[in-house]
Amino acid sequence: MSLSRRTRWEWSSLLARFGLLSWLLLGGTGAFASSDADLSTPTEVDPLPSPTQKSKPANLSPGTASKPSSQTVTLPEVDVTATSEWTSPELSSGEPNAPILPTAAPVISTYGVPTDVMDTPRQITPVNQTLLKAAGTLYQGYIDPISLSSILPTAYTQINGGMNDSITIRGRQALPYINGIEVTLQNNAQAMVPWSWNMVESMDIQEGPANAVFGATQASTGSVNYITKQPYFDQFRGRVWDTTGMYDQYLWGADAGGPVNDKVAWRFSYMGQDQGSYYQYMYNRQENFYVAVGAKPYENYKIDFYGDYGSYDFYPQFVDMMNRPTNALIRNGLYNTGVVPGFPGSVAQGGPITGSPTNPAFSTYAGSVVPINRRATLWSPYGGGQGTTGLAQLVQSLTVSEDLAIVNNTMFWYSSAQFVEPQVYYSEYVPGDYEIDNRTEVRWSYDPLAEQSEHRRSRREQDLLETAFGSLRLHNVIDTGLEWHYQYNNDYLSQNVMNYSNSWSIANPAAPGLTNPALFYLPSTKQFRSYINNPHASGGGEWQIPGAPAGYYYEPLNGAGGTTFGDYWAVAPFFQNNLDITEKLSLYFGVRATGYFWDYSTPAGPAGMPQIPNLTSASLQQSSLNPLLEISPVYKPFPWMTTYFTYNWSYVTNAAAFGGAAPTFDAASFRLLNQLIEGGLKFNLLDDKLFVTAAGFSQNQALNNISLPATLAQINGYEVNIAYQPNRNWWARLGYIYMHGIENWSSLPHGPSMAQNYSTAIALQEGLALNTSSVFPSGIYNMIGFPDQYASGTITYTSDAGIGVTLQGIAMSRQYLDYFYDTYIPSQFLMNLQVFYTQPKWELRLYIYNLGNQNYWLPFGVGSSGTRTFDEENIVAGWPFWIEGTAIWKF
């Protein structure tokens, strides 16, 4: 890249930051607040009413969320008394007997204009503090692969190096949103730094891609909208807490806030972590600081500010788990030993991708098969990572009239990261990427029949009264506006020589010294040294990253991986109309058109680095237009029953490691199909005590593959979820999902890539080499790395004295690790137990995970993830029986 062009990027970055600062100082335009007045103002109505509210035209004035349907649940002390359009005090208290039924949520946040869960044509699960605590999610400090699946079976998640910013939904990582704005600095929910649970009050999980108002940049089979903590308007209150668990688990935090006066309130939260791990040498140390300030200076105007800062020191669990997975290892804990000749100075790998010498057959140097400690990993003491994240979000609301409101939401998100995994070799250095997003919405309620005379309207209603659809309404709730987005990337990555996992032997009775983790250091091998400063090696060789610590190397061009520098703009007008045609028939219709303007190239190299033709000068300047269309008829034959059909069709973009574009992307990379066809039923029974939902779905998507083009895939399935809360003492959730995925490589000259196509056991049996780094032939393949069937259940009992117990069960069918369907994790079942004692001023919880001490396993790459390519080289041993305790003092 020329100096003049880099200077242009720097000015672009500076102007973008100046624009955000100006917005914050001047107050923006229009808007909407997500904090609310004191609950003593019951006359205020949610600014985002459901189009199915039949009694009167929607009141769009900002204020308290519409009340949930009547409940028989008696609430204990409420901790959060300010509400927003997305949350309510009843749903954020975290008490074990608070309402957990989806119908208890005043509104659902993921569907443009928030609506009641019975009226939304999707599978949507509101997850409040009570459910988060029941799952143990808040006190593990990272997105655990199976914790949330205990309350929603489709949320079975991959470990993603411990750097997820969202769970998995239907076999693929869901897109994360913060208070309704998409976080785009990520790839398949991998943010390259751990996630901050400190700022999360609750979240809404939606299965299937986002709607026309929220939009979606990347492919997804679901979305998660995180609702951040809201200020306290009623009185000063707070809490301090501490969590301590086995395997050096230490987390602690404090949360406090209150009103400044009747128009301004605040809240501050802090969480610290000093976590070890069940796995040898793994750790995560992080601190997160969060602040929320809400103001209501005028009766028709509100403004909220949310800010979060996080610092991270961690060892990413990327591709350094236990290697050489075989059926003998999975079932009996027996590990194949043996080191390649010349170890550790000469670690060979085969395959045409790197051009290195072909490995000798594993049978020529294999050792004995021995038992192994499940805590063992490929960890090297020379690895580790650091990072920072920052959030600044301004949400404003202006009520023009009872039927008209203007809402504005501006978000700034910053992320920097550096980490190296020398045992494989993977490195990433991101000195500071950021995104800015602004969405302005005009929310309008319109009822054309309101102008007709009562005589004419009554006659028309009488004509339809006996029909199955009820009286004619034609009531509209429209959400339309414009969203713009800017993202800056400066990312260095090395991944071309990372297919070495099976070269190492992490157990060796004949030579224990060769299992020293300090020897698992790829840069010291002959093969890796031959790539350093070698412009003829794969990807242009390995070069020291400018500004990074010594030993951080990158490739100038590594396919879809992510070495890239540049930015992009996106502008998206959108329109969504939630139309009540009759009392029983509604139609949800949304359209969006996102225009992208991309400008990316290879970043600057170290001083003295030569220009490498077609590598150091690679660049792209592209523009693309990605439409989105959603149409969803909803039929409610009875107030307690909803049927729906949804068709969501859109084009999305491929993404490099940090959500930008790689210089190797072509025009097709920016127009990838993402399509959902879904039909479902919802039942609200037993006087709002039992909620049952079922759906069948077919999801078409494009897979983000490591170093290969995106490919088409389809996941088909069905699911059933039940929530039951008969009284304040009992609640339960049960769920089951079946899903099967296929990958379609028919249009490409090759099939999927695997770091090793077959298991280590097959290599030994057939005289084959390890670390083959090869691809399969063109064709259609069954998706690997997730169970076709998953079921879970959670039941909680709380006595009137505050003593309670939560029992959870999780069952999953077998999970295949290769496309031959040879190596697989068999069906598994595990249970968790939690006992607690809650009082108005304090709370004690004891979590007992894996109650039966099952030796369960998880695939390294789940379903649609690009990391499935390592499933025959890495496997995750699930944690055994372990205990964690939490103490909370409230004031």
TIKE-796178 format. One record per residue (C-alpha): y, x, z. Coordinates in steps of 0.2 Angstrom, whole numbers, plus 5000, padded with zeros to 4 digits. Layout:
<recs>
YXZ ...
</recs>
This chain:
<recs>
500050005000 501750074996 503050105009 504249965002 502849835003 502449885021 504349875025 504249695018 502849655030 503749715044 505349615040 504249465037 503449485055 505249515062 505949355054 504449245060 504649305078 506549275077 506249095070 505149055084 506349125097 507749015089 506648865090 506348885108 508148915112 508848775102 507548645107 506748615090 506848445081 506148285087 504648285098 503548225111 503048285129 501248295136 501748285154 502248125161 503248035174 502747985191 501247865191 502447745200 503147695182 501747575177 502747495163 502747645152 501447645138 500547785129 501547845114 499947845104 499147675106 497547625099 497647525083 496347415090 497447355105 497547175100 498747095112 500347155105 501147275093 500947455098 502347525110 502647705104 503847755119 503147905127 502447885145 500947855154 499347845145 498647675142 497547625157 495647635155 494547485155 494147415173 493047525183 492047495198 492147675203 493247705218 494147875217 494348005230 495948105232 496748135215 497248315211 498248295195 499548155195 500448185179 499748125163 499948165145 499448085129 497848175131 497348165149 497448065165 497348105184 495748005185 494948125172 495548285179 495248275197 493548365197 492848265211 490948235208 491148045209 492648035197 492347935181 491348025168 491047885156 491847915139 492647745140 493547795155 494647905145 496347825141 496447905124 495448025114 496448175107 495448225092 495848085080 497648095075 498447955084 497347955100 496247805102 494947725113 493247815112 492447645106 493647635092 493447805085 492247825070 491547995077 490448055090 491748115103 491448175121 492848185133 492448325145 493448315161 493448435177 492048335185 490848375170 491448555168 491048585186 489348495185 488948615170 489548765180 490648805165 492248845175 491448975186 490549085173 492049155166 491449155148 490749025136 488949025142 487648985128 486848835137 487948775151 488948635141 487348585132 486748515149 487948375146 487948375127 486348435118 487248475102 488348605111 486948735111 488048895108 487749075103 488249215114 489449285101 489649445111 490349345125 491949335114 491849145110 493349035110 492348875107 490648805109 489348775095 489248605088 487748545077 487248725073 488948805070 490448855080 491748725082 493548755078 494648775093 496248685096 497548695110 498448535114 498148485096 498548645086 497148745078 496948925083 496649015067 496549195074 494649185075 493049185064 491749055068 492449045085 492349225088 494049285095 493549465098 494149445116 493449335130 494149155132 495349095146 494648955156 496148965167 497248865157 495948725153 496148555161 494948465150 494348455133 493848335119 492248385109 492248305092 490648315081 491148345063 492648425055 494448375060 495548235054 497048235042 498348255056 497448405065 496848485049 495548625047 495748805040 493948865041 492348775039 491648685054 490448555060 491448505075 493048545084 493548565102 495348515108 495748605124 497048505135 497948625146 498448605164 499848485166 501348495179 501248395195 502648265196 502248175211 502148305225 501848495228 500048525229 498848665225 497148755228 496448925230 494648965226 493349105226 491649115216 490349245221 488649265212 487149375210 487249515197 489049555203 489849395198 491649385206 492949265201 494449195210 496049095207 497448995213 498348845206 499948765213 501348655207 502548515210 504148425206 505848515206 506648345205 506248175198 506548245180 505748425181 504048485187 503048635186 501248715188 500648895189 498848955189 497949125190 496149175188 495449345190 493749405186 492749565190 491049525183 489449625181 487949555171 486149525172 486049645157 486149825161 487949895161 488849745154 490449695162 492049585160 493649615170 495049495165 496549415173 497449265166 499149185171 499649015166 501248915168 501748735163 503448665165 503848475160 505548395159 506148215156 508048235155 508248065146 507247905146 506747925128 506548115127 505248235135 504848415133 503448525140 503148715139 501448795141 501248985143 499649085145 499449275146 497749365148 497249545149 495349595146 494349745150 492549715144 490949775136 490549655121 488749595120 488849605101 487249675093 486749775108 485549665117 483649695118 483049765101 481349755091 480949565095 479149515092 478049375097 477249495109 478849525117 479449345118 477849285125 477149425135 478649545138 477749685128 478849805119 478549915104 478950095108 479250245097 480650355090 481050415073 480650595070 482150705074 482850585087 484250575092 485150695080 484350625065 484150435064 483750375047 483950205040 483350135023 483950015010 485050014995 486649955004 487050125012 486050235000 485350335015 483550415014 482150285016 481450275033 479750335036 478450195040 478550135058 476650165059 476950355058 477950365074 477550205084 477150225102 476150115114 476649935117 477249925135 478049795147 479949805148 481249755160 482149595153 483849675158 483649815146 484949835132 485549955119 487049985129 487950155127 489150225140 490350275126 490750095122 491849955128 493449865124 495149805129 496249655124 497649545127 498049365122 499649265124 500149075122 501848995121 501848815116 503248685116 502848505114 504248375113 504448185111 505848075105 505647885106 506747795093 506147625096 504647525103 503747555087 504347725082 504147895089 504448075083 503248205090 503448395088 502248535093 502548715091 501248845096 501349035096 499649135099 499549315100 497949425101 497549615101 495849695104 495049865102 493149895105 491850005099 489949995100 489350165096 487550125097 487550025081 489050075075 490349935076 492149955079 493749855079 495549895081 496849755081 498549815087 499249645087 498949495077 499849325079 500049155072 501449025073 501148835070 502348695069 501848505067 503148365066 502348185067 503148025064 502147885073 502547715067 501747545072 501847405059 501247225059 501747135043 501046965049 502246975064 503646915052 502646755046 502946585054 501746535067 501246385056 500746495041 499946625052 498946495062 498346415046 497746585039 496946625055 496046455056 495346485039 494546645045 494046595062 492246555058 491946715048 491046865055 492646965055 493846865065 495646825062 496746925050 497847055058 498447195046 499047295061 499447475056 499747625067 500347765055 500447955059 501248055045 502248215044 502248395040 501448555047 501748735043 500848885048 501149075048 499849215052 499949405052 498449515052 498349705054 496449735057 495349885056 493449865056 491849965054 490249875051 489449955035 488250065045 487849945059 486049905055 485250035066 484649935081 482849955079 482950145077 483150155096 481750135108 482350075125 480650105133 479650265131 478350305145 477850465135 479650535135 480750445147 482250555144 482350485126 482850315133 484450385141 485850265135 486950415132 485850465117 486150295109 487650365100 487650345082 489150455077 488250605083 486850575070 486750665053 486850505044 488450445052 489250615051 488950615032 490050465031 491550535040 493050575028 491850545013 492650435000 491050424991 490050345005 489850155006 491450065009 492450225006 491750315021 492250315039 494050365044 494950385060 495950225063 497850265065 498450235083 496650205090 495750315102 494650455096 492950395089 493650235082 493250235063 493450105050 492950085031 494450055019 493449905011 492049815019 491749655010 492049495020 492049595036 493849615039 494749775037 496349695030 498249695032 499449555027 499949375031 499849205024 500949045025 500248865025 501148705022 500248535024 500948355022 499848225030 499648045032 498447945042 498347755044 497347665057 497247485051 496647335060 496147225045 495447085056 495047075074 493347155071 493547255055 494647415055 494947555042 495447735046 496147815031 496847995031 497448125018 498048295019 498548435007 498748605013 499548735002 499148915006 500049075000 499049235004 499549415002 498249545009 497849725006 496949875014 497949945028 498650115029 497450255033 497650415044 498750555038 498050655024 496750515019 496550525000 496850374989 495150304984 495150204968 494750024970 494550044988 496150094997 497250004984 496249834985 497449684987 497549504983 498949384981 498349204979 498949034982 497748884984 497848694987 496548624999 496448435000 495648335014 495148155013 494348045026 493947865026 493047765040 492747585041 492447525059 491647355063 491547285080 490447125080 490647115099 491847195111 490447295118 489747355101 490547465087 489747515071 490547645060 490347745044 491347905041 491648015025 492648165027 492848285012 493948435012 494148615005 494248755018 494448945017 493349095020 493949205035 493849385039 493549445056 495149395064 495449235053 496449315039 495849355021 494949515016 495549595000 493849564992 494049374992 494149294976 494949124972 493349034976 493449104994 494948994997 494148824991 492548805001 491748635002 491648555020 490948375019 490348255032 489348095030 489048005046 488547835052 488447775070 488347645084 489247635101 488847515115 489847485131 488747395142 488447325160 490247295163 490847465158 489447565167 488347615153 488947695137 487647725123 488047815106 486947855092 487347935075 486448005059 487348135049 487348255034 488548405035 488848515019 489748675023 489948855017 489248995027 490249145031 489049285028 489349465034 489749575019 489149435007 489949284998 490049125007 488549015002 488248825003 487248755017 486748575023 486248515041 485548345042 485048255058 485348115071 485748105089 485747985104 486848015120 486947905136 488147905150 487847795165 488847775181 488447615191 489447655206 490447795215 488847875221 487847905205 488147965187 487048025174 487048095156 485648105144 485548165126 484448215112 484848285095 483748325080 484448435066 483748535052 484748655041 484548735024 485448875015 485648864996 485749034988 485148964971 486749004962 486849184967 485749324961 485049354978 484649264994 485149295012 485349465020 484349535035 484549695044 482649695044 481749555035 480149555045 479749585064 479349755071 477549705074 477349665055 478149835051 476849915062 475449815055 475849835036 476550015037 478349965033 479950045038 481249975051 483049945047 482749895029 484549815026 483849715012 484149545004 482949405000 482749334982 483849194976 483249024982 483348884995 482948935013 482748845030 484048895042 483549005056 484149035074 484248865082 483048735088 482748575077 482648475093 483648495109 483748375124 484648385140 485048275155 486148285171 486148175186 487248185201 487248095218 488648095230 488548025247 489947935256 490048085267 490448205252 488748285252 487948285234 486748365222 486648385203 485048415194 484948465176 483548485163 483648565146 482248565133 482248645116 481048665102 480448825094 481748935086 481349045071 482049225069 481649265051 481549175035 479649205034 479549085049 478449225057 479349275073 479949135084 480449085101 479248945107 479748775115 480648805131 481248705146 482348755161 483148665176 484748695186 485248635203 486848615211 487248565229 488948525235 490048465250 491748395246 493148345257 495048305254 495548485259 494048595254 492548605244 490948705244 489748715229 488148815227 487448835209 485548875207 485248925189 483548925180 482748845195 480948875189 481349055184 480749035167 480749185155 481749095141 482549185126 483949145114 484249205096 485649325094 486349235079 486349045080 486148925064 487648945053 488349105061 488449265050 487649365064 485949275061 485649425049 485249525065 483949405072 482549525069 483449665077 484149585092 483649455105 484449385121 483349375136 483949225146 484549245164 483149225177 483349125193 485149165200 486349095212 488249075212 489348995226 491148925225 492348885239 493948795236 495348755249 496648625243 498348605250 
</recs>
